[in-house]
Amino acid sequence: MIRWLPRAWLMLIYGLLYVPIAVLVVFSFNDSRSGYTWGGLSLRWYETLFNNHAMVEAMWNSLWLALSAATVSTLIGGLTALALHRYRFRGKRVLNGMLFVVMMSPEIVLAISLLALFLLVGIQLGYVSLLLAHVTFCLPFVVITVMARLSGFDESLPEAARDLGASDFTMTRTVLIPVIMPALLAGWLLGFTLSLDDVVVSTFVSGPTYEILPLRIYSMVRVGLKPEVNALGTLLLVFSLVMLSLSQWILTRSKQ
Amino acid sequence: MPTPLFVFGAFWKNRPLFMRAGPMTQTLLSLSNLTKQFGGKTVLDSLDLDIYDGEFITLLGPSGCGKTTLLRLIAGFEQPDCGAISLSGVDLTGTPPEGRPLNTVFQHYALFPHMSVFDNVAYGLKMEKRPADEIRDRVGEALAMVQLQDYARRKPQQLSGGQQQRVAIARAVVKRPRLLLLDEPLSALDYKLRRTMQIELKRLQRELGITFVFVTHDQEEALSMSDRVVVLKDGVVQQLGTPREVYERPANLFTARFVGETNFFPGTVDAINGGEIIVDVFGLKRTLRKPGFELHPGQTVHVLLRPEDIRVLEPSDEQGLAGRIVERNYKGSTLDSVIHLDDGTEVLASEFFDEDDPAFDYRLGEPVRVSWVDGWEWLLPEESTVANIGSLADDV
């Protein structure tokens, strides 16, 4: 009867999702200073953005922080997942449950408790405190991603490797880690994105010596929406699209 | 004072292995008093077994009988609670799997998914740090042996089940182990492929001269492939013998029931005359050879007859027991029928077609008489565990 209705509904939903993003991308190339009128095509906001040294520095800081937080949490999280998968020990269930507690608890609670901890222990707020905080909230995501892969893992693979003469260490290096590599990469990417766009925890544990991008943007828009934020948003969008395609490419390649 | 002949007789009975006749009597792998429990449940119960050099030995039993656990103990994936495993006199009991000169073919192949077929087969040689050109030659040889030389660069997922199976075999034999363990390697293949692989495995075993320890729950597979069969139940060896011994002279009711189909007739010993006994089977007096176990008149025994030992006679015949055909199954080379005797006992019969009457068949309900060829029966004593037989049939 009304065959166009489902299609229109779908378009409405996707429109709601994508129109704001499209507007942001289009207006990043707008020559007008106002955010509401179109003044012709221009790259001036990109220029303004790259001339803003504080902004560029915050961007590099954020990238470096996300990179190191993702790497550290993948290392710790990968080993944790392996331990939880391979060994039976007392308190394993509790440990497993505690991961979910960290994941589910409100970010603000995590932020306040981490701040209190850092002040108590005497860690200066800056790169180190940010790294520790980001590793903390990335860790459960990495562990759960890797554990999901391990749960479908054929238990006879390590045995086959041992049977063919590999020591436990060689087996881990040549069979176990390569097989779970896609999950490790997925976990790493997840950690990277989580760290890159975190605001709540970072607000509490960052110091004046180390400014990161989300906080910089936040303080910028508080005094009014500047057009170079659109340019920055577009760049971040392109960057995440590249990362997403990369992860998909790695996953399909490993399935072959 | 013992006579010289007696002394020699005692010595001859206990003569050392090298003086014993027959091929393949040199022990390669010796298992003694192996016991393994999982969570309080005994899976293997002080098991002793000698595996000879160069033989094809099959561990046969229903699921949960301990056959896979036994294989895992030999491979070193599990440690026994007590007992010892030794290979040509060298104790292996505490040795990790990588230190044992034997290899395993896994039930689901366990090929490394991230490696090519070549790298899978080369893995064991790389672990031995062999030079690259030797690895290339030996892997090529092993792949040629299983007719997969053109697939070396493929990934395991790009191969069919049968091809993956052959890669798994090539990977296990490329290191030239003394002993190859095979854990139900054909169970995931379809019937026709399984038949082909059975012949293939036999050929490989002959050509390589490697001792095969093969685990299966398929009695047909066990009979057709093995030099010797170990029938296991609840972690205890029920019978150890050639396929013919296990099939024709089962040691107990379990083996008789598990290996092949069997008719059990209740018999009562009427009289014992030297080497012969007279047994009453459903009122029929048959003169049978005296079995190896102790008998006394009045004792009840089981008379075991395989379906192919049964003779189905015309209803007008004077011999045998009266009954009716209740089912007939055309099996291609045989006609299998189920006959109910007048007292309700079910009898399975399997008859070959012969040139005289290629179209022979039964009507359902047709009256017949049932007999068997004298001397083809096998007697077993009454067992206290007879009650187990009913539940056992479900596993088979």
Boltz contact constraints between the chains, C-beta under 6 A:
constraints:
  - contact:
      token1: [A, 156]
      token2: [B, 106]
      max_distance: 6.0
  - contact:
      token1: [A, 156]
      token2: [B, 110]
      max_distance: 6.0
  - contact:
      token1: [A, 157]
      token2: [B, 110]
      max_distance: 6.0
  - contact:
      token1: [A, 159]
      token2: [B, 77]
      max_distance: 6.0
  - contact:
      token1: [A, 160]
      token2: [B, 110]
      max_distance: 6.0
  - contact:
      token1: [A, 162]
      token2: [B, 97]
      max_distance: 6.0
  - contact:
      token1: [A, 162]
      token2: [B, 98]
      max_distance: 6.0
  - contact:
      token1: [A, 163]
      token2: [B, 97]
      max_distance: 6.0
  - contact:
      token1: [A, 163]
      token2: [B, 103]
      max_distance: 6.0
  - contact:
      token1: [A, 163]
      token2: [B, 104]
      max_distance: 6.0
  - contact:
      token1: [A, 164]
      token2: [B, 123]
      max_distance: 6.0
  - contact:
      token1: [A, 164]
      token2: [B, 124]
      max_distance: 6.0
  - contact:
      token1: [A, 164]
      token2: [B, 127]
      max_distance: 6.0
  - contact:
      token1: [A, 165]
      token2: [B, 98]
      max_distance: 6.0
  - contact:
      token1: [A, 165]
      token2: [B, 124]
      max_distance: 6.0
  - contact:
      token1: [A, 165]
      token2: [B, 127]
      max_distance: 6.0
  - contact:
      token1: [A, 166]
      token2: [B, 98]
      max_distance: 6.0
  - contact:
      token1: [A, 166]
      token2: [B, 127]
      max_distance: 6.0
  - contact:
      token1: [A, 167]
      token2: [B, 98]
      max_distance: 6.0
  - contact:
      token1: [A, 175]
      token2: [B, 112]
      max_distance: 6.0
  - contact:
      token1: [A, 178]
      token2: [B, 114]
      max_distance: 6.0
  - contact:
      token1: [A, 179]
      token2: [B, 114]
      max_distance: 6.0
